[in-house]
Amino acid sequence: MDHAAPGPIYRADPPGGLVVVPLDAFTAVYHRRSGMTHLLTEPAPQILAILGEAGLSLKALLDQLAGDYDLADATASALAARLDELVAAGLVATS
Amino acid sequence: MRHAFALRIGPIGFRIGSDWRAPIDQLRSLYRDYPAPQDGVADYTVRLFARRPWRRWLRPSVEIGGDYMLPEAAPLPLRHGLLAAEMAMNLQMALGARRHLLLHASAVERDGRAVLMTGVSGAGKSTLATLLAARGWRFMGDEFALLDPATGLLHAFPRLISLKNAAIPAAEAAWPDARMGPLMAATPKGDIRHMVPDARAIAAMDRPATPALLLFPRYGDAAAVRPVPPAEAFVRMTQASTNYVALGEAGFTAMTRLIAQIPAVAIDYPDGASGVAQVEGLCAAL
């Protein structure tokens, strides 16, 4: 029988793990666990705010972003690319 | 060490030891109006030493050291001993400071409000601060401005002003009575001459100021003014801080507050008089 593999769950740090300061089009984020500073643009800060510790699948995250921010043209592949960047930056983990 | 001198510049106490008398005598003379470290305890110890004992006499060559070392720091000839001392003091500050967020910037103050000026070497940080001080601004420093993460206030660090190349005659013209160190020609940074900050700057060095304007001056082009967006100012200032990473969250919070509170402006200026007029014009419009 052929099962589609379930997608990963994306998790961000628990509340308090990040210090988020909007600057202009960029948002400065201090990651307490690593001591690193990141400069993010949309939709990265919004993704971090939604994901939280419990985590979401790509599909669930896309649905919530679309609902919260009226993202008519949001695609799963574009969102996956942003998530990969956040994983590479150490701000998001997958399981 | 054989020769030693201790002093305080703003909130920072130094003890400088040397294998040779000459750099210590020069420091003692130029810093004669500065107080001793608080309670006699220096924050940083700076050492000027000969790598081999015979190098104290034979082609004397000054190594710099202290609590923090840069292994690749090249030794300087003894005639540049004063420069070696200043570089060593800067190095200890840059690598060791934890009480303040160190901003590689010059600063001047008027009515309790400070203008921060930062940029690469040659941008005119020292020159503009020196010229503004000649027009009545209080000189706070030409190398480091110390931002207190707890209060957001800027503390002065009015060390000797390090004038380079064309800035030397410009400062001499603006401050004809200033006390000057020896002209050190053909150092790794060009011609250098140290100028003692004016008596008012030294007397007021314990008085902090509220940051009011962040400037990114650049010398050489026709006069121009460009607002710098907060994110760009944030990135440039984290790069201009020697201990931003070491301070961790305190540094992040202090830096983001600074950027949120004051306007940031880049200016091009063709000569000192134009630069001074641009800075004063921007301050008047705040």
Contacts between the chains, C-beta under 8 A, distances in Angstrom:
chain1	res1	chain2	res2	distance
A	19	B	249	6.5
A	19	B	252	6.3
A	19	B	253	7.1
A	21	B	252	7.9
A	21	B	256	4.3
A	21	B	260	7.6
A	23	B	229	7.8
A	23	B	230	4.1
A	23	B	231	4.5
A	23	B	234	5.8
A	23	B	256	7.4
A	23	B	259	6.7
A	23	B	260	7.8
A	24	B	229	5.1
A	24	B	230	4.9
A	24	B	231	5.3
A	25	B	229	7.9
A	25	B	231	6.9
A	26	B	230	7.9
A	26	B	231	3.6
A	26	B	234	7.9
A	28	B	231	7.5
A	28	B	234	6.0
A	28	B	252	7.3
A	28	B	256	5.6
A	30	B	249	5.7
A	30	B	252	4.1
A	30	B	253	7.9
A	32	B	249	6.5
A	35	B	245	7.3
A	35	B	248	5.2
A	35	B	249	7.7
A	37	B	238	6.8
A	37	B	252	5.8
A	39	B	231	6.2
A	39	B	234	7.5
A	39	B	235	6.8
